[in-house]
Amino acid sequence: MNNNGILLALVIWPMIGALISYLIGRRNKAARSYFADFVTILEFVCIVWLFIKVAGGSEFSWKAADICGMDIYLKMDGFRAVYSGIAILMWMMTTIFSKEYLQSYRNRNRYYFFTLITFGATVGVFLSGDLFTTYIFFEIMSLSSYVMVAHDESPAALRNAATYLCVGVLGGMVMLMGLFLLYHGVGTLNMDELMDACAASHNSGWMWAAAICLLFGFGAKAGAFPLHFWLPKTHPVAPAPASALLSGILTKAGIYGILITGAYIMNGDTRWGMVILVIGVITMVLGAVLAVFSVDLKRTLACSSLSQIGFILTGAGMMNLLGSENALACRGLFLHMVNHSLIKLDLFMCAGVVVMNIHKLNLNDIRGFGRHKPMLNFIFLMGALGIAGVPFWNGYISKTLLHESIVEYMNIHGVTAGFKTAEWLFLISGGLTLAYMLKLYVCLFIEKNPYNQEKMEESTHHYMNAQSAFVLLCSALVLPVLGLFPYRTMNRLADMASPFLYSGKLEENIRYFSWTCVKGACVSLAIGAAVYFAVIRTALMKTDENGNRIYISAWPEWLDLENLIYRPLILVILPAIGTFFSRICDKLTDTILYVLKKTIFRPARLEQRYKIFAFQRFYSKESSVQKSVVESFSFGLTLFAVGLVAVLFYMVFV
């Protein structure tokens, strides 16, 4: 293992580039955009070189000791090389695409600055070798990405960005609590030591407490149920390149933490596996149902991301449930992480092309935009077929592995009603994926706009420039290549990642295109086709006053967890409870002080104490305000706080 500063450079270079690009942008906006491209391209070149080295068996690490009593530890093995590479690839593509997409936006300098800061922090998360390092970069990523969501500064953008920030801050606080518990229990946060340290501990109570806190913190960023409510709302208001990053990469930073919790802290714990499986199945089904009901292009893709996160969490649950037989689950969840990132890069940039041409997202407004645009049609179709799990596209490979892991568990432990239900919900969710992607494809590329088709076709030849077309086409071509040659591509990626997840040994190569595997995909696709024609084309469309069929939003507006539960809980109920108990404590303190003043600390004794401690200038008949300050409880607390700050300053810096 090499102690190599290039890992630090991968993290710091985008942050330095953020500052330089901001300064350049104050003078020349075009030069700023090209410099931002240069930052991401140089980062990509470095990660390709490192990936080749790691694929050949090398490992890299970098450590800075004694930072606030802990270590900043960066490490690159197979898993980290693949996923930091995916992150860098996506940032490079979206940064190049942003040059055209953001032409009509204000505050582009600010956008590039915070996007590059988030870039460096996200790479830091995926390269982290201990949970303290993960936490530091995770918090930087959460705070800086707020600006990406709020960039438009519309009321909806600011409100949803505030929700995003609130979830991130609360998740970070609870995560920090989990790290305190974990470090107290085993004395280390280093991932190289964590599994053995947790296995040697015989106190499962604190381990569960720490794991639940970490699940809350990481799950909030991943968009797992019930902390999913921010995800369908932030994507529609954020710029499309930012949406691709939020969906494809930032949610995976949360998944990264959940995987560490399951593989290193709760390794082999079947109860933990069941908890994650239940959360995963609920998230998977809920996201798919929300996407079917959505009539907003980017919201549909956001709900789709929620559902795909559920697929990944289902695999994470099976990883723990299967124990040493978890090879299929580990490989499936990892490859679905990779596939989902690449697919959402493709789909959200396609959505960006729509938005930057007609500046609308409602399906009734954008109908027919893709007609007579064969390149955009091909690019979107690749992403749609990939995420739907159609054979010969990449999503089929990872979904097959995840499905087979459920089947394998039932073969080993027997078929139960619960796991049979989980299998059918898996297949149904896959079918719903086809249904909502078919809805988007038909709307954009087959149907005519009944009111404005001529305007839809005005930009047939000039709807995106050559650079944007290049990055979109490259993003699309990757998807069928991975699906057509899984043994040479996806299997090798899974082999690199398996040691990180403590994957069991794969007994034999799975035959992806055998009837046994294809059968599950066919069941899902049949369900999806039935839902599209029987539900979407009937119940979720209606005839307007002019006799045209239009899409309708049939989801009940009141059924919004944020407005129904979370905002009343956080903004009304919890403050009211806190105020009630604060008043009790305030009155109780005043009562105790009053009794002490009338009994032990009589006024004469108080006056004598003030003279002894040279407080005569505060305690005089001419200064009753000063006298009340000295006698107040808050004055004592203030002096205590000053002393505490001095002690903390001494402990940290001396």
GIPE-V133856 format. One record per backbone hydrogen bond with DSSP energy under -1.0 kcal/mol. NH is the residue of the N-H (numbers start at 1). CO is the residue of the C=O. E is the energy in kcal/mol with one decimal. If there is no record, write none. Layout:
BEGIN
nh = (NH | NH)
co = (CO | CO)
e = (E | E)
END
This chain:
BEGIN
nh = (2 | 4 | 4 | 7 | 9 | 10 | 11 | 12 | 13 | 16 | 17 | 18 | 19 | 20 | 21 | 22 | 23 | 24 | 25 | 26 | 27 | 28 | 32 | 33 | 34 | 35 | 36 | 37 | 38 | 39 | 40 | 41 | 42 | 43 | 44 | 45 | 46 | 47 | 48 | 49 | 50 | 51 | 52 | 53 | 54 | 55 | 56 | 57 | 58 | 60 | 61 | 62 | 64 | 67 | 70 | 72 | 74 | 75 | 76 | 81 | 82 | 83 | 84 | 85 | 86 | 87 | 88 | 89 | 90 | 91 | 92 | 93 | 94 | 95 | 96 | 97 | 98 | 101 | 102 | 103 | 105 | 111 | 112 | 113 | 114 | 115 | 116 | 117 | 118 | 119 | 120 | 121 | 122 | 123 | 124 | 125 | 126 | 127 | 129 | 131 | 134 | 135 | 136 | 137 | 138 | 139 | 140 | 141 | 142 | 143 | 144 | 145 | 149 | 150 | 153 | 158 | 159 | 160 | 161 | 162 | 163 | 164 | 165 | 166 | 167 | 168 | 169 | 170 | 171 | 172 | 173 | 174 | 175 | 176 | 177 | 178 | 179 | 180 | 181 | 182 | 183 | 184 | 185 | 186 | 187 | 191 | 193 | 194 | 197 | 198 | 199 | 200 | 208 | 209 | 210 | 211 | 212 | 213 | 214 | 215 | 216 | 217 | 218 | 219 | 220 | 221 | 222 | 223 | 224 | 227 | 231 | 234 | 235 | 238 | 243 | 244 | 245 | 246 | 247 | 248 | 249 | 250 | 251 | 253 | 254 | 255 | 256 | 257 | 258 | 259 | 260 | 261 | 262 | 263 | 264 | 266 | 269 | 273 | 274 | 275 | 276 | 277 | 278 | 279 | 280 | 281 | 282 | 283 | 284 | 285 | 286 | 287 | 288 | 289 | 290 | 291 | 292 | 293 | 294 | 297 | 300 | 301 | 302 | 303 | 304 | 305 | 306 | 307 | 308 | 309 | 310 | 311 | 312 | 313 | 314 | 315 | 316 | 317 | 318 | 319 | 320 | 321 | 322 | 325 | 326 | 330 | 331 | 332 | 333 | 334 | 335 | 336 | 337 | 338 | 339 | 340 | 341 | 342 | 343 | 344 | 345 | 346 | 347 | 348 | 349 | 350 | 351 | 352 | 353 | 354 | 355 | 356 | 358 | 359 | 363 | 365 | 366 | 368 | 369 | 370 | 371 | 373 | 377 | 378 | 379 | 380 | 381 | 382 | 383 | 384 | 385 | 386 | 387 | 388 | 390 | 393 | 396 | 398 | 399 | 400 | 401 | 402 | 403 | 404 | 405 | 406 | 407 | 408 | 409 | 410 | 411 | 412 | 413 | 414 | 420 | 421 | 422 | 423 | 424 | 425 | 426 | 427 | 428 | 429 | 430 | 431 | 432 | 433 | 434 | 435 | 436 | 437 | 438 | 439 | 440 | 441 | 442 | 443 | 444 | 445 | 446 | 447 | 456 | 457 | 458 | 460 | 469 | 470 | 471 | 472 | 473 | 474 | 475 | 476 | 477 | 478 | 481 | 482 | 483 | 484 | 485 | 489 | 491 | 493 | 494 | 495 | 496 | 497 | 498 | 501 | 502 | 503 | 512 | 514 | 518 | 519 | 521 | 522 | 523 | 524 | 525 | 526 | 527 | 528 | 529 | 530 | 531 | 532 | 533 | 534 | 535 | 536 | 537 | 540 | 541 | 542 | 544 | 547 | 550 | 552 | 559 | 560 | 564 | 565 | 566 | 567 | 569 | 570 | 571 | 572 | 573 | 574 | 576 | 577 | 578 | 579 | 580 | 581 | 582 | 583 | 584 | 585 | 586 | 587 | 588 | 589 | 590 | 591 | 592 | 593 | 594 | 595 | 596 | 597 | 598 | 599 | 601 | 602 | 606 | 607 | 608 | 609 | 610 | 611 | 612 | 613 | 614 | 615 | 618 | 619 | 623 | 627 | 628 | 629 | 630 | 631 | 636 | 637 | 638 | 639 | 640 | 641 | 642 | 643 | 644 | 645 | 646 | 647 | 648 | 649 | 650 | 651 | 652 | 653 | 654)
co = (59 | 2 | 61 | 4 | 5 | 6 | 7 | 8 | 9 | 12 | 13 | 14 | 15 | 16 | 17 | 18 | 19 | 20 | 21 | 22 | 24 | 24 | 28 | 29 | 30 | 31 | 32 | 33 | 34 | 35 | 36 | 37 | 38 | 39 | 40 | 41 | 42 | 43 | 44 | 45 | 46 | 47 | 48 | 49 | 50 | 51 | 52 | 54 | 53 | 76 | 2 | 74 | 72 | 70 | 67 | 64 | 62 | 127 | 60 | 77 | 78 | 79 | 80 | 81 | 82 | 83 | 84 | 85 | 86 | 87 | 88 | 89 | 90 | 91 | 92 | 93 | 94 | 97 | 98 | 100 | 102 | 107 | 108 | 109 | 110 | 111 | 112 | 113 | 114 | 115 | 116 | 117 | 118 | 119 | 120 | 121 | 122 | 123 | 73 | 189 | 130 | 131 | 132 | 133 | 134 | 135 | 136 | 137 | 138 | 139 | 140 | 141 | 145 | 146 | 150 | 154 | 155 | 156 | 157 | 158 | 159 | 160 | 161 | 162 | 163 | 164 | 165 | 166 | 167 | 168 | 169 | 170 | 171 | 172 | 173 | 174 | 175 | 176 | 177 | 178 | 179 | 180 | 181 | 182 | 183 | 129 | 190 | 190 | 193 | 194 | 195 | 196 | 204 | 205 | 206 | 207 | 208 | 209 | 210 | 211 | 212 | 213 | 214 | 215 | 216 | 217 | 218 | 219 | 219 | 224 | 228 | 230 | 231 | 234 | 239 | 240 | 241 | 242 | 243 | 244 | 245 | 245 | 246 | 249 | 250 | 251 | 252 | 253 | 254 | 255 | 256 | 257 | 258 | 259 | 260 | 261 | 266 | 269 | 270 | 271 | 272 | 273 | 274 | 275 | 276 | 277 | 278 | 279 | 280 | 281 | 282 | 283 | 284 | 285 | 286 | 287 | 288 | 289 | 290 | 361 | 296 | 297 | 298 | 299 | 300 | 301 | 302 | 303 | 304 | 305 | 306 | 307 | 308 | 309 | 310 | 311 | 312 | 313 | 314 | 315 | 316 | 317 | 318 | 322 | 323 | 326 | 327 | 328 | 329 | 330 | 331 | 332 | 333 | 334 | 335 | 336 | 337 | 338 | 339 | 340 | 341 | 342 | 343 | 344 | 345 | 346 | 347 | 348 | 349 | 350 | 351 | 352 | 354 | 355 | 295 | 362 | 362 | 443 | 366 | 444 | 368 | 370 | 373 | 374 | 375 | 376 | 377 | 378 | 379 | 380 | 381 | 382 | 383 | 384 | 385 | 390 | 393 | 394 | 395 | 396 | 397 | 398 | 399 | 400 | 401 | 402 | 403 | 404 | 405 | 406 | 407 | 408 | 409 | 410 | 416 | 417 | 418 | 419 | 420 | 421 | 422 | 423 | 424 | 425 | 426 | 427 | 428 | 429 | 430 | 431 | 432 | 433 | 434 | 435 | 436 | 437 | 438 | 439 | 440 | 441 | 442 | 442 | 452 | 453 | 455 | 457 | 465 | 466 | 467 | 468 | 469 | 470 | 471 | 472 | 473 | 474 | 477 | 478 | 479 | 480 | 481 | 485 | 486 | 489 | 490 | 491 | 492 | 493 | 494 | 497 | 499 | 498 | 510 | 511 | 514 | 515 | 517 | 518 | 519 | 520 | 521 | 522 | 523 | 524 | 525 | 526 | 527 | 528 | 529 | 530 | 531 | 531 | 532 | 535 | 538 | 550 | 548 | 544 | 542 | 540 | 556 | 558 | 560 | 561 | 561 | 562 | 565 | 566 | 567 | 568 | 568 | 569 | 572 | 573 | 574 | 575 | 576 | 577 | 578 | 579 | 580 | 581 | 582 | 583 | 584 | 585 | 586 | 587 | 588 | 589 | 590 | 591 | 592 | 593 | 594 | 595 | 596 | 600 | 602 | 603 | 604 | 605 | 606 | 607 | 608 | 609 | 611 | 610 | 615 | 615 | 620 | 623 | 624 | 625 | 626 | 627 | 632 | 633 | 634 | 635 | 636 | 637 | 638 | 639 | 640 | 641 | 642 | 643 | 644 | 645 | 646 | 647 | 648 | 649 | 650)
e = (-2.1 | -1.4 | -2.1 | -1.2 | -2.0 | -1.9 | -1.1 | -2.9 | -2.7 | -2.6 | -2.9 | -1.8 | -1.5 | -2.4 | -2.9 | -1.9 | -2.1 | -2.6 | -2.5 | -1.0 | -1.7 | -3.1 | -1.9 | -2.1 | -2.1 | -2.3 | -2.3 | -1.9 | -2.2 | -2.3 | -1.9 | -2.6 | -2.6 | -1.8 | -2.2 | -2.4 | -2.0 | -2.1 | -2.2 | -1.9 | -2.3 | -2.8 | -2.1 | -1.7 | -2.9 | -2.8 | -1.1 | -1.9 | -2.1 | -1.7 | -3.1 | -2.5 | -2.4 | -4.4 | -1.6 | -2.6 | -3.2 | -3.4 | -3.0 | -2.4 | -2.2 | -2.6 | -2.4 | -1.5 | -2.2 | -2.2 | -2.4 | -2.6 | -2.5 | -2.2 | -2.4 | -2.4 | -2.6 | -2.2 | -2.0 | -2.2 | -2.0 | -2.2 | -2.7 | -1.3 | -1.8 | -1.9 | -2.6 | -2.1 | -2.4 | -2.3 | -2.2 | -1.8 | -2.4 | -1.9 | -2.2 | -2.2 | -2.6 | -2.2 | -1.9 | -1.9 | -2.0 | -1.4 | -3.4 | -2.2 | -2.0 | -2.3 | -2.1 | -2.1 | -2.3 | -2.3 | -1.7 | -2.5 | -2.2 | -2.3 | -2.5 | -1.9 | -1.4 | -2.3 | -1.5 | -2.8 | -2.3 | -2.6 | -2.3 | -2.0 | -1.8 | -2.4 | -2.7 | -2.6 | -2.5 | -2.2 | -2.9 | -2.6 | -2.5 | -2.2 | -2.2 | -2.3 | -2.4 | -2.3 | -1.8 | -2.0 | -2.1 | -2.2 | -2.2 | -2.5 | -2.8 | -2.3 | -1.9 | -2.4 | -1.9 | -2.0 | -1.2 | -1.5 | -2.1 | -2.6 | -2.4 | -1.8 | -2.4 | -2.1 | -2.7 | -2.6 | -2.6 | -1.9 | -2.3 | -2.6 | -2.3 | -2.3 | -3.0 | -2.5 | -1.8 | -1.0 | -2.1 | -1.4 | -2.2 | -2.1 | -1.7 | -2.0 | -1.3 | -1.5 | -2.4 | -2.2 | -1.6 | -3.0 | -2.7 | -2.7 | -2.2 | -2.4 | -1.2 | -1.2 | -1.0 | -1.8 | -2.7 | -1.4 | -2.0 | -2.7 | -1.9 | -2.3 | -2.3 | -3.0 | -2.5 | -2.4 | -2.3 | -1.9 | -2.1 | -1.9 | -2.4 | -2.4 | -2.4 | -2.2 | -2.8 | -2.8 | -2.3 | -2.5 | -2.6 | -2.4 | -2.8 | -2.3 | -1.5 | -2.4 | -2.5 | -2.1 | -1.9 | -1.7 | -1.2 | -2.3 | -2.6 | -1.8 | -2.2 | -2.9 | -2.0 | -1.9 | -1.9 | -2.1 | -2.6 | -2.4 | -1.5 | -1.7 | -2.1 | -2.5 | -2.3 | -1.8 | -2.0 | -2.5 | -2.2 | -1.8 | -1.1 | -2.1 | -2.5 | -2.1 | -1.1 | -2.7 | -2.5 | -2.5 | -2.8 | -2.0 | -2.5 | -2.1 | -1.8 | -2.1 | -2.9 | -2.7 | -2.0 | -2.2 | -2.8 | -2.6 | -1.6 | -1.6 | -2.7 | -2.3 | -1.3 | -1.7 | -2.3 | -2.0 | -1.8 | -1.7 | -2.5 | -2.7 | -2.4 | -2.3 | -2.6 | -1.1 | -1.7 | -2.6 | -2.0 | -2.4 | -1.2 | -1.6 | -2.5 | -2.5 | -2.5 | -2.6 | -2.4 | -2.1 | -1.4 | -2.6 | -2.8 | -1.9 | -2.5 | -1.7 | -2.0 | -1.5 | -1.2 | -1.3 | -2.2 | -2.1 | -1.9 | -2.2 | -2.6 | -2.7 | -1.6 | -1.3 | -2.1 | -2.7 | -1.9 | -1.9 | -2.0 | -2.0 | -3.0 | -1.5 | -2.3 | -2.2 | -2.1 | -2.2 | -2.1 | -2.6 | -1.9 | -2.2 | -2.8 | -2.5 | -2.0 | -1.9 | -2.6 | -1.7 | -1.5 | -2.0 | -2.6 | -2.0 | -2.5 | -1.9 | -1.9 | -2.5 | -2.7 | -2.1 | -2.4 | -2.7 | -1.6 | -3.0 | -1.7 | -1.5 | -1.2 | -1.1 | -2.4 | -2.3 | -2.2 | -2.3 | -2.4 | -2.4 | -2.1 | -1.9 | -2.4 | -1.3 | -1.3 | -2.3 | -1.6 | -2.6 | -1.8 | -1.5 | -3.0 | -1.8 | -2.5 | -2.2 | -1.7 | -1.6 | -1.7 | -1.1 | -1.2 | -2.2 | -1.2 | -1.6 | -2.7 | -2.4 | -1.1 | -2.5 | -2.1 | -2.0 | -2.6 | -2.3 | -2.2 | -2.6 | -2.4 | -2.1 | -2.5 | -2.3 | -2.2 | -2.7 | -2.2 | -1.9 | -2.3 | -1.8 | -1.0 | -2.3 | -2.9 | -2.0 | -3.0 | -1.9 | -1.1 | -2.1 | -3.2 | -2.5 | -2.2 | -3.4 | -2.3 | -3.0 | -3.1 | -1.6 | -2.9 | -2.9 | -1.9 | -2.5 | -2.9 | -2.7 | -2.3 | -2.3 | -2.2 | -2.3 | -1.8 | -2.6 | -2.7 | -2.9 | -2.7 | -2.5 | -2.4 | -2.5 | -2.5 | -2.6 | -2.3 | -2.5 | -2.5 | -2.3 | -1.9 | -1.1 | -3.0 | -1.2 | -2.4 | -2.7 | -2.0 | -2.3 | -2.5 | -1.7 | -2.2 | -2.3 | -1.3 | -4.0 | -1.4 | -1.7 | -1.1 | -1.9 | -2.2 | -1.9 | -2.2 | -1.9 | -1.1 | -2.1 | -2.4 | -2.2 | -2.1 | -2.6 | -2.4 | -2.0 | -2.4 | -2.6 | -2.0 | -2.1 | -2.7 | -2.6 | -2.1 | -2.4 | -2.2 | -2.4 | -1.8)
END
